[in-house]
Amino acid sequence: MARRHERIEPTFDGPEGDHDFHVSADDRAAPMATNDARRKLRNKAAPGKTRSAKPASTARRSKGGGSGGSGGGRRRRGFLGHIFRLFLMLGLVGGLAVAAVVGYFAVKLPQEAWAIPDRPPNVKIVSVAGGLMANRGLTGGKAVSLDEVSPYIPQAVIAIEDRRFYQHWGIDPIGIVRAFNENMAAGETVQGGSTLTQQLAKNIFLNPEQTIQRKIQEAILALWLETKFTKNQILEMYLNRVYFGSGATGVEAAARRYFNKTASEVDLGEAALLAGLLKAPSRLSPARDPAAAKARAEIVLAAMRDSGFIGEAEYADAKAQKPTTAKSYWTGAEHYAADLVMRDIRDLIGDVTEDVIAETTIDLGLEKIAEKVIRQTVDGAKQNVSQGALVAVDGTGAIRAMVGGRDYAQSQFNRAVDAKRQPGSSFKPFVYETALENGWRPETVIDDAPVQIGNWTPHNYDNRYRGPVTVADALRQSLNTVAARLVDNVGAPAVIETAQRMGIESPMVDNASIALGTSEVSLLELTGAFAPFANGGYRATPHLVNRITTESGKVLWERGAEVPPIIVSEDVVGMMNAMLARVVTGGTGRKAAIEGWQAAGKTGTTQDYKDAWFLGYTANLTTGVWLGNDNGAKMQKVTGGSLPAQAWHDFMTAAHEGLPAVPLPGDYRIGEAEAPLTADNGYGDDRYYDSEMPGGEDQYYNQAGAPLPPADVGGQGVVIYDGPPPPGVTVEGRVGGRASDSSLFRRLFGG
């Protein structure tokens, strides 16, 4: 039987030598250094230090993972290394992800986002003397440099919008954190974290929508702007492109809009108001809510004080200023002219691609006088008058003043240019001019009697007739039947040709009723058509722009200096001036007379008092006035000889103040053949019926305008003549119809 051997299990804690069990260095996966070698390595790593040999049992316990052993340290260092490597990996992945997102949104930006677009061009409109009238364009004002801006403006903007503007690099993490804390504390959005650079990027390149994509793109562009431009350049671009409300883009436009001054003239309180508008331009505009604008300005002032831009005394003084109140729209009649410039500028120079200056013919002094006269006339009227217009041109047709309505801020419709209305009797001078060009004379006698032309039967204002009158006297009294007879004699086409030659461009109806001004015209063209009488017979086409230049002075367009053609002969000019002067000295336009100057003109009143006109001139200026209502409502017996003539007088008196008097051209004197208008022959200035004076059906006036009693006039409204017309005077008979039997001339001589 075989001998049974017991199994002996190896142990590692018995006394050395009990069991001869060990692993040699050759048996290990990696050779181990000998004890001597390990000591040498330790001594090399820590020279000067020696370690005593540990008991084997201690060494084994350390190898077993004791708490203070080198194995635990290696485990801790390994764990921390893993954590570090993890965060490093996450950071790398996150950085790559951020870079990918940024790259994605950068690629989605339009290519034009990488170049600063040109600022929309501004049109600076100035008077004949160079005074600023208006700025037009998308911005409403020209671009200005920081040197041209009040120093308070950039300080106010930086204080309230971006205090760390000069410290950050386009994006301000500190500002973002501060805004986040402020908003969390307030429970609502009370502060933004966008820098001025970000706001500029949004204004130039992006739309205002609140999306993550837009915010990321805004940040990208802000960083790009900071690498391309200096801080001052960025601030300058911002101030010239940001919207300040009420149609004003850019700080120059805003200063003009709210304070009627340049950006360089803005004071501390005004600068704070402008900076305050940036939060909500429309809501905080002083044109809409002066109190809200003032409250916001005080917040800006406090921010300027806290930022060290101003001291306590400056803060208190600016805070004490009264709220700024601005019109809800541009105010001033000069804006009617400015609008007209913008309407015509493309025809003159094509598309406006840079800032330009349009030099106009407007005299700002006359413009202010005209505006004041029209407003006072309308506001002071008690006869249902709500609107008025005035145009004044010189002998060349240059428009010196233009008022298109009572108040531009309330209505921008230009009644002087765009409204077409019947001129009434103010059209008659072209009828009489045509007659003179066809052989008639001021002394020619014509019958004021009932007349029928086809189916048309015109009547005088009072439905009465005066019998034989001279052509000059018929014009002075604005007799409708005589004007109708003249048109029937010379033909309506001839009258239309005369009116067009003088400057009427509106379509005119070819019929006899044109004698009474039934074809609609504008005040501007009618005023220009009277100017040849004042300048000696030259065409006077109304015009507003003299020259257009760039800001640097390059001439883009300039009006020629050609002498206009003569369109009215010298003798006709003289006769027309003599007749129309009598309208002012002793006719329907007596209220227009101005002291020291020879003036001439014509009144006009349309049916039912819907429109009232006075067109008149001196050798210096031709002016037209219209009064009425936009809706065509009837006025209460307002004739051309009343309020319009008075307004014309007030304007022209002021316009001629200090100027040496000059007579009208022609020096024609109505001869004895007319029969002198005296009380001795009963055919004179001291007894006539004014067809446009609101005195009642039976009221007559003397030369001074005083009413005459009915006993001083002939029966049935006919002036009594003491005898036949002077020898050699032609009496024109009736055209159709039958003359009034009450005419003494007809009773004596038949017909």
NUSE-995750 format. One record per residue (C-alpha): x, y, z. Coordinates in steps of 0.25 Angstrom, whole numbers, plus 2048, in hexadecimal, padded with zeros to 3 digits. Last residue first. Layout:
% residues N
{{X, Y, Z}},
...
This chain:
% residues 751
{{6C2, A54, 6C3}},
{{6BD, A62, 6C6}},
{{6C5, A6F, 6C8}},
{{6BE, A76, 6D4}},
{{6B7, A6A, 6DA}},
{{6C3, A61, 6D8}},
{{6CD, A6A, 6DF}},
{{6C3, A6C, 6EA}},
{{6C3, A5D, 6EC}},
{{6B6, A59, 6F3}},
{{6B2, A51, 6E7}},
{{6BD, A47, 6EB}},
{{6C3, A41, 6DE}},
{{6BE, A35, 6D7}},
{{6C4, A27, 6D6}},
{{6CF, A24, 6CC}},
{{6DC, A2C, 6CD}},
{{6D9, A3A, 6D0}},
{{6DF, A46, 6C9}},
{{6ED, A4B, 6CA}},
{{6EE, A5A, 6CC}},
{{6F9, A61, 6C5}},
{{6FF, A6E, 6CA}},
{{702, A78, 6BF}},
{{6FA, A83, 6C5}},
{{6F7, A82, 6D4}},
{{6EC, A78, 6D9}},
{{6DE, A7E, 6D8}},
{{6D9, A87, 6E3}},
{{6D6, A89, 6F2}},
{{6D8, A7A, 6F5}},
{{6D0, A74, 701}},
{{6D6, A68, 707}},
{{6CD, A5C, 706}},
{{6C9, A55, 713}},
{{6BB, A54, 710}},
{{6B9, A63, 711}},
{{6C6, A6B, 711}},
{{6CF, A6D, 71D}},
{{6D0, A79, 727}},
{{6C2, A76, 72D}},
{{6C6, A68, 731}},
{{6D0, A6E, 73C}},
{{6DF, A6C, 739}},
{{6E8, A63, 741}},
{{6F6, A68, 744}},
{{701, A61, 73C}},
{{709, A6E, 73B}},
{{705, A6F, 72C}},
{{6F6, A6E, 72F}},
{{6EE, A61, 732}},
{{6E1, A5B, 72D}},
{{6D8, A52, 735}},
{{6CB, A4E, 730}},
{{6CD, A3E, 730}},
{{6D4, A3E, 73D}},
{{6E2, A43, 742}},
{{6EA, A36, 73F}},
{{6F4, A3D, 735}},
{{6F6, A35, 729}},
{{6EE, A3B, 71E}},
{{6F2, A49, 723}},
{{6E7, A53, 71E}},
{{6EC, A60, 71A}},
{{6EA, A6F, 71E}},
{{6F6, A77, 722}},
{{700, A70, 718}},
{{6F9, A77, 70D}},
{{6EE, A77, 702}},
{{6E4, A82, 708}},
{{6EA, A8C, 6FF}},
{{6EE, A96, 70A}},
{{6F1, A8B, 714}},
{{6FD, A87, 70D}},
{{702, A7B, 705}},
{{708, A82, 6F9}},
{{702, A7E, 6EC}},
{{70A, A72, 6E7}},
{{70E, A7A, 6DB}},
{{715, A83, 6E4}},
{{721, A79, 6E5}},
{{724, A6D, 6EE}},
{{733, A70, 6F1}},
{{73D, A65, 6ED}},
{{74A, A66, 6F5}},
{{74E, A59, 6F0}},
{{756, A52, 6FC}},
{{751, A54, 70A}},
{{757, A5F, 712}},
{{763, A5C, 71C}},
{{762, A60, 72B}},
{{76F, A5F, 732}},
{{76F, A53, 73C}},
{{76F, A55, 74B}},
{{762, A4D, 74D}},
{{75E, A47, 740}},
{{75C, A39, 746}},
{{755, A3E, 752}},
{{74B, A46, 74A}},
{{74A, A3A, 740}},
{{745, A30, 74B}},
{{73B, A3A, 751}},
{{735, A3E, 744}},
{{734, A30, 73F}},
{{72D, A2C, 74C}},
{{723, A38, 74A}},
{{721, A34, 73C}},
{{71E, A26, 740}},
{{715, A2A, 74B}},
{{70C, A33, 743}},
{{70E, A36, 734}},
{{70E, A27, 731}},
{{701, A25, 737}},
{{6FD, A1F, 745}},
{{6EE, A1F, 745}},
{{6ED, A14, 750}},
{{6F6, A09, 74B}},
{{6F0, 9FD, 744}},
{{6F6, 9F0, 746}},
{{6FF, 9EA, 73C}},
{{704, 9DF, 744}},
{{712, 9E6, 745}},
{{70C, 9F3, 749}},
{{70F, A01, 743}},
{{71A, A0C, 742}},
{{723, A0E, 737}},
{{72E, A19, 736}},
{{737, A1B, 72A}},
{{744, A24, 72A}},
{{74C, A2B, 71F}},
{{759, A32, 724}},
{{761, A3E, 721}},
{{75A, A46, 716}},
{{74E, A44, 71E}},
{{744, A39, 71D}},
{{736, A33, 720}},
{{72E, A26, 720}},
{{723, A26, 72A}},
{{71A, A1A, 72C}},
{{70D, A15, 733}},
{{708, A07, 731}},
{{6FB, A01, 736}},
{{6F3, A0E, 736}},
{{6E7, A08, 730}},
{{6ED, A09, 722}},
{{6FB, A0D, 721}},
{{701, A1A, 726}},
{{70D, A20, 71F}},
{{715, A2D, 721}},
{{71F, A33, 717}},
{{72C, A3A, 719}},
{{734, A47, 717}},
{{73D, A4E, 721}},
{{745, A5B, 720}},
{{74D, A5D, 72D}},
{{74D, A68, 737}},
{{742, A62, 740}},
{{73D, A54, 73D}},
{{72F, A53, 736}},
{{729, A45, 738}},
{{71C, A49, 73F}},
{{718, A51, 732}},
{{718, A44, 72A}},
{{709, A45, 725}},
{{70C, A52, 71E}},
{{712, A60, 721}},
{{721, A5F, 724}},
{{722, A50, 723}},
{{71A, A4D, 717}},
{{71F, A5A, 711}},
{{72D, A53, 711}},
{{727, A48, 709}},
{{723, A51, 6FE}},
{{730, A59, 6FD}},
{{738, A4C, 6FE}},
{{731, A46, 6F3}},
{{733, A52, 6EA}},
{{742, A52, 6ED}},
{{744, A43, 6EB}},
{{73C, A44, 6DE}},
{{745, A4F, 6D9}},
{{751, A48, 6DC}},
{{74D, A3B, 6D5}},
{{74B, A2F, 6DE}},
{{752, A22, 6DC}},
{{761, A27, 6DD}},
{{76A, A1B, 6DD}},
{{772, A17, 6EA}},
{{781, A1C, 6EB}},
{{789, A10, 6ED}},
{{790, A0E, 6FA}},
{{78F, 9FF, 6FB}},
{{78B, 9F8, 708}},
{{796, 9F0, 70E}},
{{798, 9E1, 710}},
{{7A2, 9D8, 716}},
{{7AC, 9E3, 71B}},
{{7B7, 9DD, 724}},
{{7B8, 9E5, 731}},
{{7BD, 9DA, 73A}},
{{7AF, 9D8, 740}},
{{7AB, 9D5, 732}},
{{7A4, 9E0, 72A}},
{{796, 9E3, 725}},
{{793, 9F1, 71F}},
{{788, 9FB, 71D}},
{{77C, 9F3, 721}},
{{76E, 9F9, 723}},
{{768, 9FD, 715}},
{{75C, A04, 710}},
{{75D, A07, 701}},
{{75E, A16, 6FF}},
{{75C, A19, 6F0}},
{{760, A27, 6ED}},
{{756, A32, 6EB}},
{{75B, A3E, 6F3}},
{{75E, A37, 700}},
{{751, A3A, 708}},
{{747, A36, 6FC}},
{{750, A2A, 6FA}},
{{74E, A26, 709}},
{{73F, A24, 707}},
{{740, A16, 702}},
{{74A, A12, 70D}},
{{73F, A15, 717}},
{{735, A0C, 70F}},
{{73F, A01, 70E}},
{{741, A01, 71D}},
{{733, A03, 721}},
{{72F, 9F7, 71A}},
{{725, 9F6, 70E}},
{{716, 9F2, 70C}},
{{70F, 9F6, 700}},
{{702, 9FE, 703}},
{{70A, A0C, 703}},
{{6FE, A15, 6FF}},
{{703, A17, 6F1}},
{{705, A08, 6F0}},
{{6F6, A07, 6EF}},
{{6F7, A09, 6E0}},
{{6FC, 9FB, 6DD}},
{{709, 9F4, 6DB}},
{{70B, 9EE, 6E9}},
{{719, 9F0, 6EF}},
{{723, 9E5, 6F2}},
{{72D, 9EA, 6FD}},
{{73A, 9F0, 6F8}},
{{737, 9FF, 6F9}},
{{744, A06, 6F7}},
{{742, A13, 6EF}},
{{742, A0C, 6E2}},
{{738, A02, 6E7}},
{{72F, A0D, 6EB}},
{{730, A14, 6DD}},
{{72E, A07, 6D6}},
{{721, A04, 6DF}},
{{71C, A12, 6DB}},
{{71E, A10, 6CD}},
{{717, A03, 6CD}},
{{70B, A0A, 6D4}},
{{709, A13, 6C9}},
{{70C, A22, 6C7}},
{{6FE, A27, 6C7}},
{{6F7, A1D, 6CF}},
{{702, A1E, 6D9}},
{{700, A2D, 6D9}},
{{6F1, A2C, 6DB}},
{{6F3, A22, 6E7}},
{{6FC, A2C, 6EE}},
{{6F2, A37, 6EC}},
{{6E7, A2F, 6F1}},
{{6EF, A2B, 6FE}},
{{6F3, A39, 702}},
{{6FF, A39, 70B}},
{{6FD, A48, 70F}},
{{70B, A4C, 70B}},
{{70B, A43, 6FF}},
{{6FE, A49, 6FA}},
{{704, A57, 6FD}},
{{710, A54, 6F4}},
{{707, A4E, 6E9}},
{{6FF, A5B, 6EA}},
{{6F0, A5A, 6EE}},
{{6E3, A5B, 6E6}},
{{6D7, A56, 6EE}},
{{6D9, A53, 6FD}},
{{6D2, A46, 6FF}},
{{6CC, A3F, 70B}},
{{6CC, A30, 70F}},
{{6D4, A35, 71B}},
{{6E1, A2C, 718}},
{{6DF, A2E, 709}},
{{6D8, A24, 701}},
{{6DC, A1A, 6F7}},
{{6D2, A13, 6ED}},
{{6D8, A06, 6E7}},
{{6CF, 9FE, 6DE}},
{{6D7, A04, 6D2}},
{{6DC, A11, 6D6}},
{{6D2, A19, 6DD}},
{{6D4, A28, 6E2}},
{{6CC, A31, 6EB}},
{{6D3, A3F, 6EA}},
{{6E0, A45, 6EE}},
{{6E3, A4C, 6E0}},
{{6F1, A4E, 6DC}},
{{6F9, A5B, 6DB}},
{{707, A5B, 6D6}},
{{710, A63, 6DF}},
{{718, A57, 6E4}},
{{71B, A54, 6D6}},
{{717, A48, 6CD}},
{{71F, A44, 6C1}},
{{721, A35, 6C2}},
{{72C, A36, 6CC}},
{{724, A3E, 6D4}},
{{719, A34, 6D4}},
{{723, A29, 6D8}},
{{728, A31, 6E4}},
{{719, A33, 6E8}},
{{716, A24, 6E8}},
{{724, A22, 6EF}},
{{720, A2C, 6FA}},
{{713, A25, 6FC}},
{{719, A19, 703}},
{{718, A20, 711}},
{{709, A20, 70E}},
{{707, A12, 713}},
{{714, A0A, 715}},
{{70D, 9FD, 715}},
{{715, 9F3, 71E}},
{{721, 9EA, 71C}},
{{728, 9E6, 729}},
{{736, 9E1, 727}},
{{73F, 9ED, 727}},
{{73A, 9F8, 731}},
{{731, 9EE, 738}},
{{73E, 9E6, 73C}},
{{738, 9DA, 745}},
{{741, 9D9, 751}},
{{736, 9DB, 75B}},
{{737, 9DD, 76A}},
{{746, 9DF, 76B}},
{{745, 9E8, 75E}},
{{73C, 9F2, 764}},
{{733, 9FB, 75D}},
{{735, 9F5, 74F}},
{{73F, 9F5, 743}},
{{747, A01, 746}},
{{752, A05, 73C}},
{{75B, A10, 73C}},
{{766, A15, 733}},
{{763, A0C, 727}},
{{76C, A10, 71B}},
{{763, A14, 70F}},
{{76D, A1D, 70A}},
{{765, A2A, 70E}},
{{764, A25, 71C}},
{{75A, A1B, 721}},
{{751, A1B, 72E}},
{{748, A0F, 731}},
{{73D, A0F, 73C}},
{{733, A05, 741}},
{{727, A05, 74A}},
{{71F, 9FB, 752}},
{{713, 9FB, 75C}},
{{70A, A06, 758}},
{{6FC, A06, 75E}},
{{6F9, A15, 75E}},
{{6FF, A19, 76C}},
{{70D, A1B, 767}},
{{718, A1D, 771}},
{{71E, A0F, 770}},
{{71E, A0F, 761}},
{{724, A1D, 760}},
{{72E, A1B, 76B}},
{{733, A0E, 765}},
{{734, A14, 757}},
{{73C, A20, 75C}},
{{745, A18, 765}},
{{749, A0F, 75A}},
{{74B, A1A, 750}},
{{754, A21, 75A}},
{{75C, A15, 75D}},
{{75E, A12, 74E}},
{{762, A20, 74C}},
{{76E, A1F, 756}},
{{771, A11, 751}},
{{773, A16, 742}},
{{771, A0A, 73A}},
{{779, A08, 72D}},
{{77E, 9FB, 731}},
{{78C, 9F5, 732}},
{{78B, 9E6, 733}},
{{797, 9E0, 73B}},
{{79B, 9D1, 739}},
{{79F, 9C5, 741}},
{{7A2, 9BA, 738}},
{{79A, 9B0, 72E}},
{{78F, 9B9, 72A}},
{{788, 9B2, 71E}},
{{787, 9BB, 712}},
{{78D, 9CA, 713}},
{{781, 9D3, 70E}},
{{775, 9C9, 70C}},
{{779, 9C3, 71A}},
{{779, 9D0, 721}},
{{76B, 9D4, 71D}},
{{762, 9CE, 728}},
{{76D, 9D0, 732}},
{{76D, 9DF, 72F}},
{{75E, 9DF, 730}},
{{75F, 9D9, 73E}},
{{769, 9E4, 742}},
{{760, 9EF, 73D}},
{{754, 9EA, 745}},
{{75F, 9E8, 751}},
{{761, 9F7, 750}},
{{753, 9F9, 756}},
{{759, 9F5, 764}},
{{757, 9E9, 76D}},
{{75C, 9DB, 76B}},
{{752, 9D1, 771}},
{{74D, 9CE, 77F}},
{{752, 9DC, 783}},
{{75C, 9DC, 78F}},
{{75B, 9DE, 79D}},
{{767, 9DE, 7A6}},
{{765, 9DC, 7B5}},
{{769, 9E8, 7BD}},
{{778, 9E8, 7C2}},
{{77A, 9E5, 7D1}},
{{781, 9D8, 7CE}},
{{78C, 9DF, 7C6}},
{{78F, 9E9, 7D1}},
{{78F, 9DE, 7DC}},
{{798, 9D4, 7D4}},
{{7A2, 9E0, 7D0}},
{{7A3, 9E3, 7DF}},
{{7A5, 9D4, 7E3}},
{{7B0, 9D3, 7D9}},
{{7B0, 9CD, 7CB}},
{{7B7, 9C2, 7C4}},
{{7BB, 9BA, 7D1}},
{{7B3, 9AD, 7CD}},
{{7A9, 9B0, 7D9}},
{{7A7, 9BE, 7D4}},
{{7A4, 9B9, 7C5}},
{{79B, 9AE, 7CB}},
{{793, 9B8, 7D3}},
{{792, 9C1, 7C6}},
{{78D, 9B5, 7BE}},
{{782, 9B2, 7C9}},
{{77E, 9C1, 7C8}},
{{77D, 9C0, 7B9}},
{{773, 9B4, 7BB}},
{{76A, 9BD, 7C3}},
{{76B, 9C8, 7B9}},
{{767, 9BF, 7AD}},
{{75B, 9BA, 7B5}},
{{757, 9C8, 7B8}},
{{758, 9CC, 7AA}},
{{750, 9C1, 7A5}},
{{74D, 9C0, 796}},
{{756, 9CB, 790}},
{{75F, 9C9, 79C}},
{{762, 9BB, 796}},
{{762, 9B1, 7A1}},
{{758, 9A7, 79B}},
{{75E, 9A8, 78D}},
{{76D, 9A8, 790}},
{{76C, 99D, 79B}},
{{779, 99A, 7A2}},
{{781, 9A3, 799}},
{{778, 9AF, 79C}},
{{780, 9B1, 7A9}},
{{78C, 9B5, 7A2}},
{{785, 9C0, 79B}},
{{77F, 9C5, 7A8}},
{{78D, 9C5, 7AF}},
{{793, 9CD, 7A4}},
{{788, 9D7, 7A5}},
{{78A, 9D9, 7B4}},
{{799, 9DA, 7B1}},
{{798, 9E4, 7A6}},
{{797, 9E2, 797}},
{{79E, 9EC, 78E}},
{{7A8, 9E2, 787}},
{{79C, 9D9, 783}},
{{796, 9E5, 77B}},
{{789, 9EC, 780}},
{{77A, 9EB, 77E}},
{{779, 9E5, 78C}},
{{771, 9D8, 789}},
{{773, 9D5, 77A}},
{{780, 9DD, 778}},
{{787, 9D6, 783}},
{{781, 9C9, 77F}},
{{786, 9CB, 770}},
{{794, 9CE, 775}},
{{794, 9C2, 77F}},
{{790, 9B8, 774}},
{{783, 9B3, 76F}},
{{777, 9BC, 772}},
{{769, 9B8, 76D}},
{{763, 9BB, 77A}},
{{76C, 9B1, 782}},
{{77B, 9B2, 785}},
{{780, 9A7, 77C}},
{{78E, 9A3, 77C}},
{{797, 9A5, 770}},
{{79F, 9B2, 772}},
{{7A1, 9B0, 781}},
{{7A5, 9A1, 77E}},
{{7AF, 9A4, 773}},
{{7B6, 9AF, 77C}},
{{7B7, 9A5, 788}},
{{7BD, 99A, 77F}},
{{7C7, 9A4, 779}},
{{7CA, 9A9, 787}},
{{7CD, 99A, 78C}},
{{7D6, 998, 780}},
{{7D1, 98F, 774}},
{{7D4, 982, 76E}},
{{7D7, 979, 77A}},
{{7CC, 97F, 782}},
{{7C2, 97D, 776}},
{{7C5, 96E, 775}},
{{7C2, 96C, 784}},
{{7B5, 973, 782}},
{{7B2, 96B, 776}},
{{7B4, 95E, 77D}},
{{7AC, 963, 789}},
{{7A0, 968, 780}},
{{7A0, 95A, 779}},
{{79F, 953, 786}},
{{793, 95D, 78A}},
{{78D, 95B, 77C}},
{{78D, 94C, 77D}},
{{788, 94B, 78B}},
{{77C, 953, 787}},
{{776, 961, 78B}},
{{773, 967, 77D}},
{{779, 975, 77B}},
{{77E, 972, 76D}},
{{78D, 972, 76A}},
{{799, 979, 763}},
{{79A, 987, 767}},
{{791, 989, 773}},
{{794, 97B, 779}},
{{7A3, 97E, 777}},
{{7A2, 98B, 77E}},
{{79A, 985, 789}},
{{7A5, 97B, 78B}},
{{7B0, 986, 78B}},
{{7A8, 98E, 795}},
{{7A8, 982, 79E}},
{{79C, 979, 7A0}},
{{799, 975, 7AF}},
{{78C, 97B, 7B0}},
{{786, 981, 7BC}},
{{778, 981, 7C2}},
{{773, 974, 7BD}},
{{769, 96F, 7C8}},
{{769, 969, 7D6}},
{{771, 975, 7DB}},
{{77C, 96D, 7E2}},
{{77D, 963, 7D7}},
{{77E, 96F, 7CD}},
{{789, 975, 7D5}},
{{791, 968, 7D6}},
{{790, 965, 7C8}},
{{794, 973, 7C4}},
{{7A0, 972, 7CD}},
{{7A4, 965, 7C7}},
{{7A3, 96A, 7B9}},
{{7AB, 976, 7BC}},
{{7B6, 96E, 7C2}},
{{7B6, 965, 7B6}},
{{7B7, 972, 7AD}},
{{7B7, 96E, 79E}},
{{7BE, 978, 794}},
{{7CC, 977, 79A}},
{{7C9, 97E, 7A8}},
{{7D0, 989, 7AF}},
{{7CC, 996, 7A6}},
{{7BD, 992, 7A6}},
{{7BD, 98F, 7B5}},
{{7B2, 998, 7B8}},
{{7A9, 993, 7AD}},
{{79B, 999, 7AB}},
{{798, 9A3, 7B6}},
{{7A6, 9A9, 7B8}},
{{7AB, 9A6, 7AA}},
{{79F, 9AE, 7A4}},
{{7A0, 9B9, 7AE}},
{{7AF, 9BB, 7AB}},
{{7AD, 9BA, 79C}},
{{7A3, 9C5, 79D}},
{{7AA, 9CE, 7A7}},
{{7B6, 9D1, 79E}},
{{7AD, 9D8, 795}},
{{7AF, 9D2, 787}},
{{7B7, 9D8, 77B}},
{{7C4, 9D2, 780}},
{{7BD, 9C5, 781}},
{{7BB, 9C5, 772}},
{{7AD, 9C8, 76C}},
{{7A5, 9C1, 762}},
{{79A, 9CA, 75C}},
{{78B, 9CA, 761}},
{{77E, 9C4, 75F}},
{{783, 9B6, 75E}},
{{77B, 9B0, 753}},
{{77C, 9BD, 74B}},
{{779, 9CB, 74D}},
{{77F, 9D6, 755}},
{{778, 9E3, 756}},
{{779, 9F2, 755}},
{{787, 9F5, 758}},
{{78C, A03, 755}},
{{795, A05, 748}},
{{790, A13, 744}},
{{787, A0D, 739}},
{{781, A03, 743}},
{{787, 9F5, 746}},
{{783, 9E7, 744}},
{{78D, 9DC, 749}},
{{78A, 9CF, 742}},
{{78F, 9C3, 74A}},
{{794, 9B6, 745}},
{{791, 9A9, 74C}},
{{79E, 9A5, 753}},
{{7A7, 99C, 74A}},
{{7A7, 98E, 74E}},
{{7B3, 989, 757}},
{{7B9, 97D, 751}},
{{7B8, 96F, 756}},
{{7A9, 96E, 757}},
{{7A8, 970, 748}},
{{7AC, 961, 747}},
{{79F, 95D, 74E}},
{{7A1, 956, 75C}},
{{79E, 948, 75B}},
{{7AC, 944, 75B}},
{{7AE, 94C, 768}},
{{7A2, 944, 76E}},
{{7A9, 937, 76A}},
{{7B7, 93B, 76E}},
{{7B2, 940, 77C}},
{{7AB, 932, 77E}},
{{7B7, 92A, 779}},
{{7C0, 933, 782}},
{{7B7, 930, 78E}},
{{7B7, 922, 78B}},
{{7C6, 921, 78A}},
{{7C7, 929, 797}},
{{7BD, 91F, 79D}},
{{7C5, 913, 798}},
{{7D2, 919, 79D}},
{{7CC, 91D, 7AA}},
{{7C6, 90F, 7AC}},
{{7D3, 908, 7A9}},
{{7DA, 911, 7B2}},
{{7D0, 90F, 7BD}},
{{7D1, 900, 7BB}},
{{7E0, 900, 7BB}},
{{7E0, 908, 7C8}},
{{7D6, 8FE, 7CE}},
{{7DF, 8F2, 7CA}},
{{7EB, 8F9, 7CF}},
{{7E4, 8FB, 7DC}},
{{7E1, 8EC, 7DD}},
{{7EF, 8E8, 7D9}},
{{7F5, 8F1, 7E4}},
{{7EC, 8EC, 7EE}},
{{7F0, 8DD, 7EA}},
{{7FF, 8E0, 7EA}},
{{7FD, 8E6, 7F8}},
{{7F6, 8DA, 7FD}},
{{801, 8D1, 7F7}},
{{80C, 8D9, 7FE}},
{{807, 8D6, 80C}},
{{800, 8DE, 816}},
{{7F2, 8D7, 816}},
{{7F8, 8C9, 814}},
{{7F7, 8C2, 807}},
{{7FD, 8B5, 808}},
{{80A, 8BA, 803}},
{{80B, 8C2, 810}},
{{808, 8B6, 818}},
{{813, 8AD, 811}},
{{81D, 8B8, 813}},
{{819, 8B8, 822}},
{{81A, 8A9, 823}},
{{827, 8A9, 81C}},
{{82D, 8B3, 826}},
{{830, 8C0, 820}},
{{83E, 8C4, 81C}},
{{842, 8D1, 821}},
{{841, 8DC, 817}},
{{84C, 8E5, 813}},
{{84C, 8F4, 810}},
{{857, 8FC, 80A}},
{{852, 8FB, 7FC}},
{{843, 8F8, 7FA}},
{{840, 8F3, 7EC}},
{{84E, 8EE, 7EB}},
{{84D, 8E7, 7F9}},
{{840, 8E1, 7F5}},
{{846, 8DC, 7E8}},
{{852, 8D6, 7EF}},
{{849, 8D0, 7F9}},
{{841, 8C9, 7EE}},
{{84E, 8C4, 7E8}},
{{853, 8BE, 7F5}},
{{845, 8B8, 7F7}},
{{846, 8B2, 7EA}},
{{83E, 8B8, 7DF}},
{{832, 8B0, 7DA}},
{{832, 8AA, 7CC}},
{{824, 8AB, 7C5}},
{{81B, 89F, 7C4}},
{{822, 899, 7CF}},
{{828, 88B, 7CF}},
{{836, 890, 7CC}},
{{836, 898, 7D8}},
{{834, 88C, 7E0}},
{{827, 888, 7E7}},
{{827, 883, 7F5}},
{{823, 876, 7FD}},
{{82E, 86F, 806}},
{{825, 86D, 811}},
{{828, 86E, 820}},
{{835, 875, 81C}},
{{82F, 883, 820}},
{{825, 881, 82B}},
{{816, 880, 826}},
{{80E, 88B, 820}},
{{80E, 887, 811}},
{{808, 879, 812}},
{{809, 86E, 808}},
{{7FF, 862, 80A}},
{{805, 855, 80D}},
{{7FE, 849, 807}},
{{800, 83C, 80F}},
{{807, 830, 809}},
{{800, 822, 808}},
{{80A, 817, 806}},
{{806, 80D, 7FC}},
{{800, 800, 800}},
